[in-house]
């Protein structure tokens, strides 16, 4: 099996990841709690319910917003 890599942009930063990779795997790899973030992929919101089924493709642009509680 051939090694594959993904070149994409996360929050404006170019990254190269081992592929194939899902949104859920990316979040876990970056240390994010999937319950506390919103993800936009190529200017479209990714519903939290499909993070594990949404596979990233070369050239994707992702924005990850982390929610922080406070008062």
MOPAC internal coordinates of N, CA, C and O (Angstrom, degrees):
PM7 1SCF
backbone

  N    0.0000 0     0.00 0     0.00 0    0    0    0
  C    1.4442 1     0.00 0     0.00 0    1    0    0
  C    1.5310 1   108.96 1     0.00 0    2    1    0
  O    1.2310 1   120.62 1   -44.96 1    3    2    1
  N    1.2919 1   116.42 1   135.04 1    3    2    1
  C    1.4536 1   122.53 1  -176.82 1    5    3    2
  C    1.5251 1   110.31 1   -83.23 1    6    5    3
  O    1.2310 1   120.64 1   -42.55 1    7    6    5
  N    1.3434 1   116.38 1   137.45 1    7    6    5
  C    1.4562 1   120.75 1   175.42 1    9    7    6
  C    1.5232 1   108.37 1   -69.07 1   10    9    7
  O    1.2310 1   121.22 1   -41.38 1   11   10    9
  N    1.3197 1   115.27 1   138.62 1   11   10    9
  C    1.4549 1   119.63 1   177.13 1   13   11   10
  C    1.5132 1   108.71 1  -124.05 1   14   13   11
  O    1.2310 1   121.03 1   -32.29 1   15   14   13
  N    1.3140 1   115.63 1   147.71 1   15   14   13
  C    1.4544 1   120.67 1   175.65 1   17   15   14
  C    1.5165 1   108.68 1  -128.27 1   18   17   15
  O    1.2310 1   121.24 1   -24.44 1   19   18   17
  N    1.3138 1   115.23 1   155.56 1   19   18   17
  C    1.4568 1   122.52 1   177.62 1   21   19   18
  C    1.5145 1   108.31 1  -117.84 1   22   21   19
  O    1.2310 1   120.65 1   -51.36 1   23   22   21
  N    1.3071 1   116.36 1   128.64 1   23   22   21
  C    1.4594 1   120.82 1   171.64 1   25   23   22
  C    1.5121 1   106.75 1  -105.16 1   26   25   23
  O    1.2310 1   120.86 1   -59.82 1   27   26   25
  N    1.3203 1   115.96 1   120.18 1   27   26   25
  C    1.4493 1   120.69 1  -179.26 1   29   27   26
  C    1.5137 1   109.86 1  -147.99 1   30   29   27
  O    1.2310 1   120.86 1    -2.10 1   31   30   29
  N    1.3168 1   115.97 1   177.90 1   31   30   29
  C    1.4574 1   121.36 1  -179.08 1   33   31   30
  C    1.5199 1   108.79 1  -117.49 1   34   33   31
  O    1.2310 1   120.71 1   -50.97 1   35   34   33
  N    1.3337 1   116.25 1   129.03 1   35   34   33
  C    1.4600 1   121.86 1   177.73 1   37   35   34
  C    1.5257 1   107.81 1  -122.24 1   38   37   35
  O    1.2310 1   120.88 1   -63.04 1   39   38   37
  N    1.3249 1   115.91 1   116.96 1   39   38   37
  C    1.4712 1   122.11 1  -178.28 1   41   39   38
  C    1.5259 1   111.56 1    50.62 1   42   41   39
  O    1.2310 1   120.94 1  -136.86 1   43   42   41
  N    1.3314 1   115.81 1    43.14 1   43   42   41
  C    1.4529 1   121.66 1   176.25 1   45   43   42
  C    1.5097 1   115.51 1    82.43 1   46   45   43
  O    1.2310 1   119.86 1   179.53 1   47   46   45
  N    1.3263 1   117.87 1    -0.47 1   47   46   45
  C    1.4623 1   122.13 1  -177.56 1   49   47   46
  C    1.5322 1   109.88 1  -110.00 1   50   49   47
  O    1.2310 1   120.71 1   -51.80 1   51   50   49
  N    1.3316 1   116.24 1   128.20 1   51   50   49
  C    1.4612 1   120.60 1   177.80 1   53   51   50
  C    1.5236 1   109.53 1   -68.21 1   54   53   51
  O    1.2310 1   120.94 1   -45.65 1   55   54   53
  N    1.3209 1   115.80 1   134.35 1   55   54   53
  C    1.4698 1   121.44 1   179.05 1   57   55   54
  C    1.5198 1   109.51 1  -137.31 1   58   57   55
  O    1.2310 1   121.73 1   -29.82 1   59   58   57
  N    1.3120 1   114.30 1   150.18 1   59   58   57
  C    1.4586 1   120.70 1   172.67 1   61   59   58
  C    1.5188 1   106.85 1  -121.30 1   62   61   59
  O    1.2310 1   120.97 1   -55.02 1   63   62   61
  N    1.3241 1   115.74 1   124.98 1   63   62   61
  C    1.4588 1   122.04 1  -176.75 1   65   63   62
  C    1.5164 1   110.49 1  -121.09 1   66   65   63
  O    1.2310 1   120.93 1   -23.63 1   67   66   65
  N    1.3198 1   115.82 1   156.37 1   67   66   65
  C    1.4576 1   120.09 1   170.62 1   69   67   66
  C    1.5196 1   107.25 1   -71.32 1   70   69   67
  O    1.2310 1   120.09 1   -42.12 1   71   70   69
  N    1.3043 1   117.44 1   137.88 1   71   70   69
  C    1.4627 1   120.14 1  -178.49 1   73   71   70
  C    1.5016 1   110.65 1  -119.97 1   74   73   71
  O    1.2310 1   119.81 1   -10.76 1   75   74   73
  N    1.3086 1   117.98 1   169.24 1   75   74   73
  C    1.4630 1   125.23 1    -6.22 1   77   75   74
  C    1.5266 1   111.26 1   -72.94 1   78   77   75
  O    1.2310 1   121.31 1   -27.18 1   79   78   77
  N    1.3302 1   115.09 1   152.82 1   79   78   77
  C    1.4570 1   121.26 1  -177.13 1   81   79   78
  C    1.5228 1   109.68 1  -137.97 1   82   81   79
  O    1.2310 1   120.94 1   -42.75 1   83   82   81
  N    1.3238 1   115.81 1   137.25 1   83   82   81
  C    1.4635 1   120.81 1   176.09 1   85   83   82
  C    1.5251 1   109.42 1   -95.08 1   86   85   83
  O    1.2310 1   121.11 1   -12.94 1   87   86   85
  N    1.3137 1   115.48 1   167.06 1   87   86   85
  C    1.4678 1   119.59 1   175.51 1   89   87   86
  C    1.5221 1   109.43 1   -58.70 1   90   89   87
  O    1.2310 1   119.89 1   136.63 1   91   90   89
  N    1.3387 1   117.81 1   -43.37 1   91   90   89
  C    1.4731 1   121.12 1  -179.81 1   93   91   90
  C    1.5227 1   111.35 1   -59.75 1   94   93   91
  O    1.2310 1   119.96 1   137.03 1   95   94   93
  N    1.3322 1   117.67 1   -42.97 1   95   94   93
  C    1.4665 1   121.37 1  -179.99 1   97   95   94
  C    1.5246 1   110.87 1   -67.14 1   98   97   95
  O    1.2310 1   120.14 1   141.80 1   99   98   97
  N    1.3143 1   117.34 1   -38.20 1   99   98   97
  C    1.4608 1   120.75 1   177.40 1  101   99   98
  C    1.5227 1   110.20 1   -62.42 1  102  101   99
  O    1.2310 1   120.47 1   132.41 1  103  102  101
  N    1.3223 1   116.70 1   -47.59 1  103  102  101
  C    1.4604 1   120.30 1  -179.70 1  105  103  102
  C    1.5224 1   111.10 1   -59.83 1  106  105  103
  O    1.2310 1   120.54 1   135.55 1  107  106  105
  N    1.3254 1   116.57 1   -44.45 1  107  106  105
  C    1.4657 1   120.49 1   179.11 1  109  107  106
  C    1.5235 1   110.60 1   -62.11 1  110  109  107
  O    1.2310 1   120.52 1   137.49 1  111  110  109
  N    1.3238 1   116.60 1   -42.51 1  111  110  109
  C    1.4546 1   121.35 1  -179.84 1  113  111  110
  C    1.5235 1   113.08 1   -64.83 1  114  113  111
  O    1.2310 1   120.80 1   151.63 1  115  114  113
  N    1.3243 1   116.07 1   -28.37 1  115  114  113
  C    1.4638 1   120.87 1   179.35 1  117  115  114
  C    1.5271 1   112.03 1   -90.93 1  118  117  115
  O    1.2310 1   120.80 1   176.61 1  119  118  117
  N    1.3393 1   116.08 1    -3.39 1  119  118  117
  C    1.4570 1   120.33 1   177.45 1  121  119  118
  C    1.5193 1   114.80 1    83.53 1  122  121  119
  O    1.2310 1   119.97 1  -161.88 1  123  122  121
  N    1.3272 1   117.66 1    18.12 1  123  122  121
  C    1.4607 1   121.25 1   178.34 1  125  123  122
  C    1.5187 1   111.27 1   -89.58 1  126  125  123
  O    1.2310 1   120.75 1   -34.96 1  127  126  125
  N    1.3125 1   116.17 1   145.04 1  127  126  125
  C    1.4574 1   122.39 1   171.57 1  129  127  126
  C    1.5258 1   106.18 1   -86.31 1  130  129  127
  O    1.2310 1   120.15 1   -65.22 1  131  130  129
  N    1.3292 1   117.32 1   114.78 1  131  130  129
  C    1.4641 1   121.93 1  -175.57 1  133  131  130
  C    1.5225 1   112.62 1   -57.63 1  134  133  131
  O    1.2310 1   120.15 1   157.53 1  135  134  133
  N    1.3284 1   117.31 1   -22.47 1  135  134  133
  C    1.4681 1   120.55 1   179.45 1  137  135  134
  C    1.5218 1   112.05 1   -76.92 1  138  137  135
  O    1.2310 1   120.31 1   166.46 1  139  138  137
  N    1.3359 1   117.02 1   -13.54 1  139  138  137
  C    1.4644 1   120.49 1  -173.86 1  141  139  138
  C    1.5208 1   113.74 1  -118.60 1  142  141  139
  O    1.2310 1   120.58 1  -158.12 1  143  142  141
  N    1.3255 1   116.49 1    21.88 1  143  142  141
  C    1.4604 1   119.77 1   178.49 1  145  143  142
  C    1.5198 1   110.71 1  -134.45 1  146  145  143
  O    1.2310 1   121.54 1   -20.10 1  147  146  145
  N    1.3127 1   114.66 1   159.90 1  147  146  145
  C    1.4625 1   122.22 1   169.00 1  149  147  146
  C    1.5237 1   105.76 1  -118.42 1  150  149  147
  O    1.2310 1   120.57 1   -39.58 1  151  150  149
  N    1.3178 1   116.52 1   140.42 1  151  150  149
  C    1.4610 1   121.07 1  -178.09 1  153  151  150
  C    1.5276 1   109.43 1  -123.53 1  154  153  151
  O    1.2310 1   121.94 1   -49.44 1  155  154  153
  N    1.3225 1   113.90 1   130.56 1  155  154  153
  C    1.4613 1   121.41 1   173.99 1  157  155  154
  C    1.5225 1   106.75 1  -113.79 1  158  157  155
  O    1.2310 1   120.74 1   -52.28 1  159  158  157
  N    1.3138 1   116.19 1   127.72 1  159  158  157
  C    1.4717 1   121.93 1   178.80 1  161  159  158
  C    1.5189 1   108.15 1  -118.88 1  162  161  159
  O    1.2310 1   120.97 1   -61.90 1  163  162  161
  N    1.3087 1   115.74 1   118.10 1  163  162  161
  C    1.4700 1   121.69 1   179.97 1  165  163  162
  C    1.5254 1   111.11 1    51.69 1  166  165  163
  O    1.2310 1   121.21 1  -133.75 1  167  166  165
  N    1.3324 1   115.29 1    46.25 1  167  166  165
  C    1.4608 1   124.42 1   175.64 1  169  167  166
  C    1.5230 1   114.12 1    69.76 1  170  169  167
  O    1.2310 1   119.94 1  -161.71 1  171  170  169
  N    1.3392 1   117.73 1    18.29 1  171  170  169
  C    1.4679 1   121.81 1   175.75 1  173  171  170
  C    1.5259 1   108.50 1  -127.89 1  174  173  171
  O    1.2310 1   120.65 1   -46.37 1  175  174  173
  N    1.3267 1   116.37 1   133.63 1  175  174  173
  C    1.4587 1   121.11 1   179.10 1  177  175  174
  C    1.5319 1   109.28 1   -66.81 1  178  177  175
  O    1.2310 1   120.92 1   -45.23 1  179  178  177
  N    1.3234 1   115.84 1   134.77 1  179  178  177
  C    1.4695 1   121.54 1   175.62 1  181  179  178
  C    1.5320 1   106.88 1   -95.89 1  182  181  179
  O    1.2310 1   119.87 1   -61.92 1  183  182  181
  N    1.3420 1   117.86 1   118.08 1  183  182  181
  C    1.4672 1   118.97 1   178.17 1  185  183  182
  C    1.5287 1   110.82 1   -61.31 1  186  185  183
  O    1.2310 1   120.52 1   -43.78 1  187  186  185
  N    1.3168 1   116.62 1   136.22 1  187  186  185
  C    1.4663 1   121.96 1  -178.62 1  189  187  186
  C    1.5284 1   111.20 1   -54.02 1  190  189  187
  O    1.2310 1   120.28 1   146.33 1  191  190  189
  N    1.3251 1   117.08 1   -33.67 1  191  190  189
  C    1.4635 1   121.28 1  -177.06 1  193  191  190
  C    1.5255 1   113.76 1   -66.14 1  194  193  191
  O    1.2310 1   119.78 1   165.62 1  195  194  193
  N    1.3365 1   118.03 1   -14.38 1  195  194  193
  C    1.4679 1   120.08 1  -179.18 1  197  195  194
  C    1.5333 1   113.16 1  -118.95 1  198  197  195
  O    1.2310 1   119.55 1  -163.57 1  199  198  197
  N    1.3339 1   118.46 1    16.43 1  199  198  197
  C    1.4641 1   120.84 1   178.36 1  201  199  198
  C    1.5334 1   110.92 1   -54.65 1  202  201  199
  O    1.2310 1   120.15 1   136.84 1  203  202  201
  N    1.3226 1   117.32 1   -43.16 1  203  202  201
  C    1.4635 1   120.85 1  -177.51 1  205  203  202
  C    1.5167 1   113.93 1   -71.78 1  206  205  203
  O    1.2310 1   120.43 1   160.78 1  207  206  205
  N    1.3211 1   116.78 1   -19.22 1  207  206  205
  C    1.4685 1   121.97 1  -178.15 1  209  207  206
  C    1.5219 1   112.77 1  -103.59 1  210  209  207
  O    1.2310 1   120.44 1   177.38 1  211  210  209
  N    1.3308 1   116.77 1    -2.62 1  211  210  209
  C    1.4624 1   120.73 1  -178.06 1  213  211  210
  C    1.5189 1   108.88 1   -97.92 1  214  213  211
  O    1.2310 1   121.13 1   -73.04 1  215  214  213
  N    1.3256 1   115.44 1   106.96 1  215  214  213
  C    1.4668 1   121.88 1  -176.85 1  217  215  214
  C    1.5180 1   109.77 1   -90.97 1  218  217  215
  O    1.2310 1   121.19 1   -44.17 1  219  218  217
  N    1.3130 1   115.33 1   135.83 1  219  218  217
  C    1.4541 1   121.13 1  -179.64 1  221  219  218
  C    1.5199 1   110.76 1   -80.65 1  222  221  219
  O    1.2310 1   121.25 1   -30.37 1  223  222  221
  N    1.3254 1   115.22 1   149.63 1  223  222  221
  C    1.4562 1   121.99 1  -179.28 1  225  223  222
  C    1.5235 1   109.19 1  -123.92 1  226  225  223
  O    1.2310 1   120.32 1   -26.08 1  227  226  225
  N    1.3319 1   117.00 1   153.92 1  227  226  225
  C    1.4622 1   119.42 1   177.55 1  229  227  226
  C    1.5293 1   110.59 1   -54.37 1  230  229  227
  O    1.2310 1   120.91 1   -43.32 1  231  230  229
  N    1.3193 1   115.86 1   136.68 1  231  230  229
  C    1.4563 1   120.85 1   178.58 1  233  231  230
  C    1.5183 1   115.03 1    88.84 1  234  233  231
  O    1.2310 1   119.78 1   173.92 1  235  234  233
  N    1.3469 1   118.02 1    -6.08 1  235  234  233
  C    1.4569 1   120.10 1   178.47 1  237  235  234
  C    1.5215 1   110.19 1   -59.37 1  238  237  235
  O    1.2310 1   121.15 1   -32.98 1  239  238  237
  N    1.3279 1   115.41 1   147.02 1  239  238  237
  C    1.4609 1   122.01 1   173.94 1  241  239  238
  C    1.5204 1   107.09 1  -117.62 1  242  241  239
  O    1.2310 1   120.81 1   -59.77 1  243  242  241
  N    1.3304 1   116.05 1   120.23 1  243  242  241
  C    1.4573 1   121.21 1  -178.65 1  245  243  242
  C    1.5158 1   110.89 1  -116.92 1  246  245  243
  O    1.2310 1   121.49 1   -36.99 1  247  246  245
  N    1.3055 1   114.75 1   143.01 1  247  246  245
  C    1.4640 1   122.37 1   171.47 1  249  247  246
  C    1.5155 1   105.29 1  -121.64 1  250  249  247
  O    1.2310 1   120.72 1   -53.91 1  251  250  249
  N    1.3222 1   116.22 1   126.09 1  251  250  249
  C    1.4594 1   121.86 1   179.68 1  253  251  250
  C    1.5203 1   107.41 1  -116.82 1  254  253  251
  O    1.2310 1   120.79 1   -57.37 1  255  254  253
  N    1.3256 1   116.10 1   122.63 1  255  254  253
  C    1.4506 1   121.59 1   178.94 1  257  255  254
  C    1.5200 1   107.94 1  -111.67 1  258  257  255
  O    1.2310 1   120.89 1   -56.07 1  259  258  257
  N    1.3175 1   115.91 1   123.93 1  259  258  257
  C    1.4642 1   122.54 1  -178.06 1  261  259  258
  C    1.5195 1   108.70 1   -99.17 1  262  261  259
  O    1.2310 1   120.91 1   -54.42 1  263  262  261
  N    1.3354 1   115.86 1   125.58 1  263  262  261
  C    1.4609 1   120.70 1   178.63 1  265  263  262
  C    1.5199 1   110.06 1   -86.82 1  266  265  263
  O    1.2310 1   121.14 1   -46.34 1  267  266  265
  N    1.3187 1   115.43 1   133.66 1  267  266  265
  C    1.4633 1   121.07 1   178.71 1  269  267  266
  C    1.5180 1   107.81 1  -122.22 1  270  269  267
  O    1.2310 1   120.98 1   -55.12 1  271  270  269
  N    1.3279 1   115.73 1   124.88 1  271  270  269
  C    1.4514 1   119.98 1  -179.94 1  273  271  270
  C    1.5237 1   111.42 1   -76.32 1  274  273  271
  O    1.2310 1   121.30 1   -22.39 1  275  274  273
  N    1.2744 1   115.12 1   157.61 1  275  274  273
  C    1.4507 1   119.21 1   177.72 1  277  275  274
  C    1.5232 1   109.41 1   177.96 1  278  277  275
  O    1.2310 1   121.29 1    -0.95 1  279  278  277
  N    1.2910 1   115.13 1   179.05 1  279  278  277
  C    1.4530 1   116.79 1  -177.87 1  281  279  278
  C    1.4779 1   114.09 1  -150.46 1  282  281  279
  O    1.2310 1   120.10 1   180.00 1  283  282  281

